[in-house]
Amino acid sequence: MAQISIQELNVENMYKCLNLKLAEDQVDRIAPNVYSIAESKVNSNFTPYAIHLDDEVIGFVMTEFDPTEIEERKYWIPRFMIDVSYQRKGYGKGAMQQVIDMFKKNDDCHYIGLSTEPDNYSALRFYESLGFINTGELLEEREAILLIKVRQ
């Protein structure tokens, strides 16, 4: 059975991440992977990862850890995408669960947050299916903030 894994970005998988594609209606909803990778090189709070299905790169995720933030913003997932040809097969859910589990290993991780456009109903349903709750707040007045509580 195929295995999903989250692997730190390296020279080999970076180029594969740059070639990942979104569905046409998703292109304007998430920053391109090249932008996220560049951002991670100038902001030490960001860590980029390739999402692998066995040896194949099928997605990209970037995490953020900011020790100076309030509890609800300390652990964040600013980018998450699965290549269009691998969507709706359960791989995204498996990959996101691994990211959640990775954060949960940190004793000071009480919440994990992320954001998406308020009218991105498929993304909202996806994140809510993993236990994220829409807070009703907006990030920078344009993206809905979702949180999952991982410990008291």
RAHU-V786526 format. One record per backbone hydrogen bond with DSSP energy under -0.5 kcal/mol. NH is the residue of the N-H (numbers start at 1). CO is the residue of the C=O. Records with the same first field share a line. If there is no record, write none. Layout:
NH = CO, CO
This chain:
5 = 52
7 = 5, 50
9 = 48
14 = 10
15 = 11
16 = 12
17 = 13
18 = 14
19 = 15, 16
20 = 17
26 = 23
27 = 23, 24
29 = 26
30 = 26, 27
35 = 32
36 = 32
37 = 33
38 = 34
39 = 35
40 = 36
41 = 37, 38
42 = 38, 39
43 = 39
44 = 42
46 = 43
47 = 63
49 = 61
50 = 7
51 = 59
52 = 5, 50
53 = 56
54 = 3, 52
56 = 53
58 = 51, 56
59 = 51
60 = 81
61 = 49
62 = 79
63 = 47
64 = 76
65 = 45
66 = 74
69 = 66
73 = 70
74 = 70, 71
76 = 64, 74
77 = 113
78 = 76
79 = 62
81 = 60
83 = 58
84 = 21
86 = 83
87 = 83, 84
89 = 86
94 = 90
95 = 91
96 = 92
97 = 93
98 = 94
99 = 95
100 = 96
101 = 97
102 = 98
103 = 99
104 = 100
105 = 101, 102
106 = 103
107 = 105
109 = 106
110 = 108
112 = 148
113 = 75
114 = 146
116 = 144
118 = 142
120 = 117
121 = 119
124 = 120
125 = 121
126 = 122
127 = 123
128 = 124
129 = 125
130 = 126, 127
131 = 128
132 = 127
133 = 147
135 = 145
139 = 143
140 = 138
142 = 139
143 = 139
144 = 116
145 = 137
146 = 114
147 = 133
148 = 112
150 = 110, 148
151 = 110
